[in-house]
Amino acid sequence: MKNVVISLCLLSLSIISFSQEQKMKNDHFNVQSGLSFEAHNSKNYGMSFGGVVGQNFGDKTKPNYSAGIYFDVIFVNEPIVAPRFKVSYNYLGIFGVNLNLANHYREGLNDLRLTPEINFSLYGNMSLFLGYNIPISNYQFNEVGDFKIGINLNLIR
C-alpha cells in the first residue's frame, strides 16, 4: 500500500510539472501540455491517466509528437497498477507509432513490459491504438495479455 501511495504522489507531481506551458526566450520552441486519458484492453480492461507534453497537437499540416507519464490500473480481482512512460509520433496527425515502458505491480511483484504500438489519430488529440506487450522481466502477470488495444484522448490547452 505504501508503494501505491508513493506512486500516486509522484504521478501527481509529474502531472503538475507537465501542465506548465514552457517556451524558450526566442519563442522557437513552443511546447503544448495537458492531460491524457486511455481506456484499453490487454486480456482485461484497464484505464490510464497522465500528463502529456508535445508539439503540433491539432495541426493538419505537420507531424505531431509527444511524451507522457501515465498511471495505469488493470481491473481484475486484485487490481494491477503500473506507472508508464510513453512517447508518440504521428505523421501528418493521422497515422503514427507509440512506444510504452510500463512496470505492472501487485503485492510486491513486478512485471516490466515494453509495448510498441501503431495508432490512427485525429491530429494527436484522439487516437485508436494496437500494440504488442514484450515482457522484459522474469515474472509475468497472467492477467496482462500479449496484445493491447485501446483509445486515447488528449486534453491539450
C-alpha positions as CSV (number, residue, x, y, z in Angstrom):
1,M,0.0,0.0,0.0
2,K,2.9,2.3,0.8
3,N,4.3,1.9,-2.7
4,V,0.9,2.7,-4.3
5,V,0.7,5.9,-2.2
6,I,4.2,6.9,-3.2
7,S,3.4,6.2,-6.9
8,L,0.3,8.3,-6.7
9,C,2.2,11.2,-5.1
10,L,5.0,11.0,-7.8
11,L,2.4,10.9,-10.5
12,S,0.6,13.9,-9.1
13,L,3.9,15.9,-9.0
14,S,4.7,14.9,-12.6
15,I,1.2,15.9,-13.9
16,I,1.6,19.3,-12.1
17,S,5.1,19.8,-13.6
18,F,3.9,18.7,-17.1
19,S,0.9,21.0,-17.0
20,Q,3.1,24.1,-17.0
21,E,3.5,25.5,-20.5
22,Q,7.1,26.1,-21.5
23,K,8.7,28.5,-24.0
24,M,12.2,29.4,-24.8
25,K,13.2,33.1,-24.8
26,N,13.4,33.2,-28.6
27,D,10.0,31.6,-28.9
28,H,11.2,29.0,-31.5
29,F,10.2,26.1,-29.3
30,N,6.6,26.1,-28.2
31,V,5.5,23.1,-26.1
32,Q,1.8,22.2,-25.6
33,S,0.8,20.3,-22.5
34,G,-2.3,18.8,-21.0
35,L,-3.9,15.6,-19.5
36,S,-4.3,12.3,-21.3
37,F,-6.9,9.5,-20.6
38,E,-6.9,6.0,-22.0
39,A,-9.2,3.0,-22.0
40,H,-7.5,-0.2,-23.1
41,N,-7.8,-4.0,-23.1
42,S,-4.9,-6.4,-22.8
43,K,-6.8,-9.6,-21.9
44,N,-8.5,-7.5,-19.2
45,Y,-9.9,-3.9,-19.2
46,G,-7.9,-1.1,-17.8
47,M,-7.8,2.7,-17.6
48,S,-5.0,5.2,-17.6
49,F,-4.5,8.9,-16.9
50,G,-1.4,11.1,-17.0
51,G,0.3,14.2,-18.1
52,V,1.5,14.8,-21.7
53,V,3.7,17.3,-23.4
54,G,4.2,17.7,-27.1
55,Q,4.1,19.8,-30.2
56,N,1.7,20.3,-33.1
57,F,-1.4,18.8,-31.5
58,G,-4.3,19.5,-33.8
59,D,-2.1,20.7,-36.7
60,K,-3.3,19.2,-40.0
61,T,-0.1,20.0,-41.9
62,K,2.8,19.0,-39.6
63,P,3.7,15.8,-37.7
64,N,3.0,15.8,-34.0
65,Y,4.9,14.2,-31.3
66,S,4.6,13.9,-27.5
67,A,5.8,12.3,-24.3
68,G,3.8,11.5,-21.2
69,I,3.9,9.8,-17.8
70,Y,0.8,7.7,-17.0
71,F,-0.7,5.7,-14.2
72,D,-2.5,2.5,-15.4
73,V,-5.0,0.4,-13.5
74,I,-6.0,-3.0,-14.8
75,F,-9.3,-4.2,-13.4
76,V,-9.0,-7.7,-12.1
77,N,-10.0,-9.3,-8.8
78,E,-6.8,-7.8,-7.3
79,P,-6.1,-4.7,-9.4
80,I,-2.7,-4.3,-11.1
81,V,-1.2,-0.8,-11.2
82,A,1.5,0.4,-13.5
83,P,3.5,3.6,-13.8
84,R,4.2,4.1,-17.6
85,F,6.3,6.3,-19.8
86,K,5.0,6.8,-23.4
87,V,6.4,8.6,-26.5
88,S,4.3,9.1,-29.6
89,Y,4.9,10.3,-33.2
90,N,2.1,10.9,-35.7
91,Y,2.8,11.5,-39.3
92,L,0.6,14.4,-40.5
93,G,-1.6,13.7,-37.5
94,I,-3.4,10.7,-38.8
95,F,-1.1,7.6,-38.6
96,G,1.7,7.1,-36.0
97,V,3.7,5.0,-33.6
98,N,3.9,4.8,-29.8
99,L,6.4,3.2,-27.5
100,N,5.5,2.5,-23.9
101,L,7.5,1.2,-20.9
102,A,5.3,0.1,-18.1
103,N,6.1,-1.6,-14.7
104,H,3.0,-3.6,-13.7
105,Y,2.8,-4.0,-9.9
106,R,0.8,-6.0,-7.5
107,E,1.6,-7.3,-4.0
108,G,5.3,-6.9,-4.3
109,L,5.6,-8.5,-7.7
110,N,6.8,-6.5,-10.8
111,D,6.1,-7.2,-14.5
112,L,8.1,-4.8,-16.7
113,R,6.9,-4.6,-20.3
114,L,7.9,-2.7,-23.5
115,T,5.0,-2.1,-25.8
116,P,5.4,-0.8,-29.4
117,E,2.1,0.4,-30.8
118,I,0.6,1.7,-34.1
119,N,-2.1,4.3,-33.9
120,F,-4.7,6.0,-36.1
121,S,-5.0,9.5,-34.8
122,L,-7.2,12.6,-35.1
123,Y,-4.3,15.1,-35.2
124,G,-2.9,13.9,-31.9
125,N,-6.0,14.8,-29.9
126,M,-7.6,11.4,-30.0
127,S,-6.3,8.0,-31.3
128,L,-7.0,4.3,-31.6
129,F,-4.0,2.1,-30.9
130,L,-2.9,-1.5,-31.2
131,G,0.2,-2.8,-29.6
132,Y,2.2,-5.9,-28.6
133,N,3.4,-6.3,-25.0
134,I,7.0,-7.5,-24.8
135,P,7.9,-8.9,-21.4
136,I,11.3,-7.7,-20.1
137,S,11.3,-9.0,-16.5
138,N,11.3,-12.7,-15.5
139,Y,7.9,-12.5,-13.8
140,Q,4.7,-12.0,-15.9
141,F,1.1,-11.5,-14.7
142,N,-1.2,-13.9,-16.5
143,E,-3.9,-11.2,-16.4
144,V,-1.9,-9.0,-18.8
145,G,-2.1,-10.3,-22.3
146,D,0.2,-10.1,-25.3
147,F,-1.8,-7.7,-27.4
148,K,-3.1,-4.3,-26.3
149,I,-5.9,-2.3,-28.0
150,G,-7.4,0.9,-26.8
151,I,-8.4,4.6,-27.3
152,N,-6.6,7.7,-26.1
153,L,-7.9,11.2,-25.5
154,N,-5.5,14.1,-25.0
155,L,-6.9,17.3,-23.4
156,I,-4.4,19.9,-24.6
157,R,-4.6,23.6,-23.6
